[in-house]
Amino acid sequence: MLLSVYSEAPAHCIVTDIMMGDLDGFGFADRVRTIDPAVAIVFMTACPTTANAVDSVRRYGGLDYLEKPLDETRLLAAVDEGVAWSRHQRSINARTAALSIRERQVFDLLVQGHSNKAVADLLGLSPKTVEDHRAAIVAKTGTNGLAQLIALTR
């Protein structure tokens, strides 16, 4: 099974059926996401339901939900989009991997649009400490400021 060898051969995009044997596509998605949160998942099914379509995206982070018989053009477009998304996520992860836990907290709040003062209040820090963390974040991610930090996450 893919899960047993995944760490040695990670993928950018996985296409999985919702209805499988012992492990359904949603259970598979949960397990693969614990190993690799940056992999794109495209779900497919021969028995589409609105509930499964919504769950595939909202609960299981699926990129697309395709009905069988598959439209080859749509499948290839979904895989292309998945590979691009995954590469972008891996790039973000690589650029933010060196952040300390506190820097990551500051980063997450800054890119959500919070001011330095708001971040300081939320984390119980002084504004000067937030400024110091912000400078370290910019240096470690190779960005030139808040706009590039936000763009990094988009």
Phi, psi and omega in degrees: 000148182305320183300328182287339180241003188301318183297334178275339183217068182293155181246160172273327184215135178238132173256123183227146175279146176288319181264109177230187183293251185292329184238119180283171183300327180288318176297320176299315180300316178302316183289319181290327178294330177290331178278319187213093180290350182262011178270137175275142180235129175247123179265146174225156180201151173266348182236073185290141172224154178297319180300315179293323178298314180294312180300320183301325181270308187286314185271329188244007174066025179291147179275326180207164181225108186250143178262142174275147357293142185287139170277113186302320180297315180293320178299311181297322177296318179296318179293317177301314179296320179297316179297316179298316179299313181297316179299320178296315179298319180293324177296315177299313181300319180293319182285337181254001184297330183278355180290140174289171179300315180293319177299322178295320177298315179297314179305309182301319180287321179297315183287347173277355176102007179284143176285166177303317181297317179295319178298317179300315179297315182295325184260358180069038181243169173276152177302326179296319178296320177297318177300318178296316177297318180300318178297319178294321180297314180299317180295315184290330181267352179070028178257172182249009179154188186298319181301318179289327175297316179295316179298327179300327183270353182268000000 
